[in-house]
């Protein structure tokens, strides 16, 4: 079980997305379309790998497919929190 706070997960996801999109974290908005900010499937694989490594947990195939279906920054944030944050309360 990971005892890090959900805010840490949010900061990690935001930082990882910003790095992958070559922008500042402060520039990210929940309503932004991932493609519009330059996040393609290759960059998303990198984002997912960094999130998995930080939590020492691999996402299942169905979780990965769900992440790859997201379209907006807020969607990926919420889904990643649901997948990775849920184990904090277990």
TIDOMAR-651917 format. One record per atom (N, C-alpha, C): residue in one letter; atom name; x, y, z. Coordinates in steps of 0.1 Angstrom, whole numbers, padded with zeros to 4 digits. Example, Ala and Ser with C-alpha at 12.3 -4.5 7.8 and 13.67 -1.06 7.14 Angstrom:
REM residues 2
 res atom    c1    c2    c3
   a    N  0132 -0057  0078
   a   CA  0123 -0045  0078
   a    C  0132 -0033  0078
   s    N  0128 -0022  0071
   s   CA  0137 -0011  0071
   s    C  0129  0000  0079
***
This chain:
REM residues 90
 res atom    c1    c2    c3
   x    N  0008 -0012  0000
   x   CA  0000  0000  0000
   x    C  0009  0012  0000
   x    N  0005  0022 -0007
   x   CA  0012  0035 -0009
   x    C  0006  0045  0001
   x    N  0014  0051  0009
   x   CA  0009  0061  0019
   x    C  0010  0075  0014
   x    N  0014  0078  0002
   x   CA  0014  0091 -0003
   x    C  0000  0097 -0005
   x    N -0001  0110 -0003
   x   CA -0013  0117 -0004
   x    C -0018  0119 -0018
   x    N -0031  0120 -0020
   x   CA -0037  0122 -0034
   x    C -0031  0134 -0041
   x    N -0028  0145 -0033
   x   CA -0022  0157 -0039
   x    C -0009  0153 -0046
   x    N -0001  0144 -0040
   x   CA  0012  0140 -0046
   x    C  0009  0134 -0059
   x    N -0001  0125 -0060
   x   CA -0004  0119 -0072
   x    C -0009  0129 -0083
   x    N -0017  0139 -0079
   x   CA -0021  0149 -0088
   x    C -0009  0157 -0093
   x    N  0000  0161 -0084
   x   CA  0012  0168 -0088
   x    C  0021  0160 -0098
   x    N  0022  0147 -0095
   x   CA  0030  0138 -0104
   x    C  0024  0137 -0117
   x    N  0010  0135 -0118
   x   CA  0004  0134 -0131
   x    C  0005  0147 -0139
   x    N  0003  0159 -0132
   x   CA  0004  0172 -0138
   x    C  0018  0174 -0144
   x    N  0028  0171 -0135
   x   CA  0042  0173 -0139
   x    C  0046  0164 -0151
   x    N  0041  0152 -0151
   x   CA  0044  0142 -0161
   x    C  0037  0146 -0174
   x    N  0025  0151 -0174
   x   CA  0018  0155 -0186
   x    C  0025  0168 -0191
   x    N  0028  0177 -0183
   x   CA  0035  0189 -0187
   x    C  0048  0186 -0194
   x    N  0056  0177 -0188
   x   CA  0069  0174 -0194
   x    C  0066  0167 -0208
   x    N  0057  0158 -0209
   x   CA  0054  0151 -0221
   x    C  0049  0161 -0232
   x    N  0042  0171 -0228
   x   CA  0037  0181 -0237
   x    C  0045  0193 -0239
   x    N  0057  0194 -0232
   x   CA  0066  0205 -0233
   x    C  0059  0218 -0230
   x    N  0052  0218 -0219
   x   CA  0046  0230 -0214
   x    C  0047  0231 -0199
   x    N  0043  0242 -0193
   x   CA  0044  0244 -0178
   x    C  0032  0238 -0172
   x    N  0033  0233 -0160
   x   CA  0022  0227 -0153
   x    C  0011  0237 -0151
   x    N  0015  0250 -0149
   x   CA  0005  0260 -0147
   x    C -0004  0263 -0159
   x    N  0001  0259 -0171
   x   CA -0006  0261 -0183
   x    C -0017  0250 -0186
   x    N -0016  0239 -0179
   x   CA -0026  0228 -0180
   x    C -0039  0232 -0174
   x    N -0050  0229 -0182
   x   CA -0063  0231 -0177
   x    C -0071  0218 -0179
   x    N -0080  0215 -0170
   x   CA -0088  0203 -0171
   x    C -0095  0201 -0184
   x    N -0100  0212 -0189
   x   CA -0108  0211 -0202
   x    C -0100  0210 -0214
   x    N -0087  0211 -0213
   x   CA -0078  0210 -0225
   x    C -0078  0196 -0231
   x    N -0079  0196 -0245
   x   CA -0079  0183 -0252
   x    C -0064  0179 -0253
   x    N -0062  0166 -0250
   x   CA -0049  0160 -0249
   x    C -0041  0161 -0263
   x    N -0048  0159 -0274
   x   CA -0042  0160 -0287
   x    C -0038  0175 -0290
   x    N -0046  0184 -0286
   x   CA -0044  0198 -0288
   x    C -0031  0203 -0281
   x    N -0028  0197 -0269
   x   CA -0016  0201 -0262
   x    C -0004  0192 -0265
   x    N -0006  0183 -0275
   x   CA  0006  0176 -0280
   x    C  0008  0162 -0274
   x    N -0002  0157 -0267
   x   CA  0000  0144 -0261
   x    C -0005  0133 -0271
   x    N  0004  0126 -0277
   x   CA  0000  0116 -0286
   x    C  0002  0102 -0279
   x    N -0001  0091 -0285
   x   CA -0001  0078 -0279
   x    C  0013  0075 -0274
   x    N  0023  0079 -0281
   x   CA  0037  0075 -0276
   x    C  0040  0083 -0263
   x    N  0036  0096 -0263
   x   CA  0038  0104 -0250
   x    C  0030  0098 -0239
   x    N  0018  0094 -0242
   x   CA  0009  0088 -0232
   x    C  0015  0076 -0225
   x    N  0022  0067 -0234
   x   CA  0029  0055 -0228
   x    C  0039  0060 -0218
   x    N  0046  0070 -0221
   x   CA  0056  0075 -0212
   x    C  0050  0080 -0199
   x    N  0039  0087 -0200
   x   CA  0032  0092 -0188
   x    C  0027  0081 -0180
   x    N  0021  0071 -0186
   x   CA  0016  0059 -0178
   x    C  0028  0052 -0172
   x    N  0039  0050 -0179
   x   CA  0051  0043 -0173
   x    C  0056  0051 -0160
   x    N  0056  0064 -0161
   x   CA  0061  0071 -0150
   x    C  0052  0070 -0138
   x    N  0039  0071 -0141
   x   CA  0029  0069 -0130
   x    C  0030  0055 -0123
   x    N  0031  0045 -0132
   x   CA  0032  0032 -0127
   x    C  0044  0030 -0118
   x    N  0056  0035 -0123
   x   CA  0068  0034 -0115
   x    C  0067  0042 -0102
   x    N  0061  0053 -0102
   x   CA  0060  0061 -0089
   x    C  0051  0053 -0079
   x    N  0042  0045 -0083
   x   CA  0033  0038 -0074
   x    C  0037  0024 -0073
   x    N  0047  0019 -0080
   x   CA  0052  0006 -0079
   x    C  0040 -0004 -0082
   x    N  0033 -0001 -0093
   x   CA  0021 -0009 -0096
   x    C  0018 -0007 -0111
   x    N  0017 -0019 -0118
   x   CA  0013 -0019 -0132
   x    C -0002 -0018 -0134
   x    N -0006 -0010 -0143
   x   CA -0020 -0010 -0146
   x    C -0024 -0022 -0154
   x    N -0037 -0026 -0152
   x   CA -0042 -0038 -0160
   x    C -0045 -0033 -0174
   x    N -0047 -0043 -0183
   x   CA -0050 -0040 -0197
   x    C -0062 -0031 -0198
   x    N -0072 -0034 -0191
   x   CA -0085 -0026 -0191
   x    C -0083 -0012 -0186
   x    N -0074 -0011 -0176
   x   CA -0071  0003 -0171
   x    C -0063  0011 -0182
   x    N -0054  0004 -0188
   x   CA -0046  0011 -0199
   x    C -0055  0015 -0210
   x    N -0064  0006 -0214
   x   CA -0073  0010 -0225
   x    C -0082  0022 -0221
   x    N -0087  0022 -0209
   x   CA -0095  0033 -0204
   x    C -0087  0046 -0205
   x    N -0074  0046 -0201
   x   CA -0066  0058 -0202
   x    C -0064  0062 -0216
   x    N -0062  0053 -0225
   x   CA -0060  0056 -0239
   x    C -0072  0062 -0246
   x    N -0083  0060 -0239
   x   CA -0096  0066 -0245
   x    C -0099  0080 -0240
   x    N -0091  0084 -0230
   x   CA -0094  0098 -0225
   x    C -0091  0108 -0235
   x    N -0098  0119 -0234
   x   CA -0096  0130 -0244
   x    C -0091  0143 -0238
   x    N -0094  0145 -0225
   x   CA -0091  0158 -0219
   x    C -0081  0156 -0207
   x    N -0074  0167 -0203
   x   CA -0065  0166 -0192
   x    C -0073  0162 -0179
   x    N -0084  0168 -0177
   x   CA -0092  0164 -0165
   x    C -0096  0150 -0165
   x    N -0099  0144 -0176
   x   CA -0103  0130 -0177
   x    C -0092  0121 -0173
   x    N -0080  0124 -0178
   x   CA -0068  0115 -0175
   x    C -0065  0117 -0160
   x    N -0066  0129 -0155
   x   CA -0063  0131 -0140
   x    C -0073  0123 -0132
   x    N -0086  0124 -0135
   x   CA -0096  0117 -0127
   x    C -0095  0102 -0128
   x    N -0092  0097 -0140
   x   CA -0091  0083 -0141
   x    C -0078  0077 -0134
   x    N -0068  0084 -0136
   x   CA -0055  0080 -0129
   x    C -0057  0080 -0114
   x    N -0064  0090 -0109
   x   CA -0067  0091 -0094
   x    C -0075  0079 -0090
   x    N -0085  0076 -0098
   x   CA -0094  0065 -0095
   x    C -0086  0052 -0095
   x    N -0078  0050 -0104
   x   CA -0070  0037 -0106
   x    C -0059  0036 -0095
   x    N -0051  0047 -0094
   x   CA -0040  0046 -0085
   x    C -0043  0051 -0071
   x    N -0052  0060 -0069
   x   CA -0055  0065 -0056
   x    C -0064  0055 -0048
   x    N -0072  0047 -0055
   x   CA -0081  0038 -0048
   x    C -0074  0029 -0038
   x    N -0062  0025 -0042
   x   CA -0054  0015 -0033
   x    C -0050  0022 -0020
   x    N -0050  0035 -0019
   x   CA -0046  0042 -0007
   x    C -0056  0040  0004
   x    N -0069  0038  0000
   x   CA -0079  0036  0010
   x    C -0081  0021  0014
   x    N -0074  0012  0007
   x   CA -0075 -0002  0009
   x    C -0069 -0006  0022
***
